[in-house]
């Protein structure tokens, strides 16, 4: 399997996510897992992107 631009960008985004004030942040963990999820079909890609956007909103509320 070869790394594509998209996978490299998503991996870098995943490494930049920090936990909030708690020891283990569930919203940050879920966002990291969604970012490295590899969709199987075009429909899955759309669904994963939608979930990432929703989780980013939850993460921003949690970290602030």
C-alpha positions, 0 to 999 in steps of 0.5 A: 500500500502506498501513501497518498497525499490525502493519507499523509495530510490526514495523518498530520492532522491526526498528530496535531490533535491534543487532548483537553484538560482531562487525562484521556479526552474521548472527543479527541480520541474519536476525532483521531480515529475518524481522521485515519479511517480509510473509506472503502467507497465514495459513499463511505468517504462522504459519510466519514467526512461528515462525521469528521466535521461533526466531531471537529465541532464537538472537539472545539467545544470540549477543548475550550 
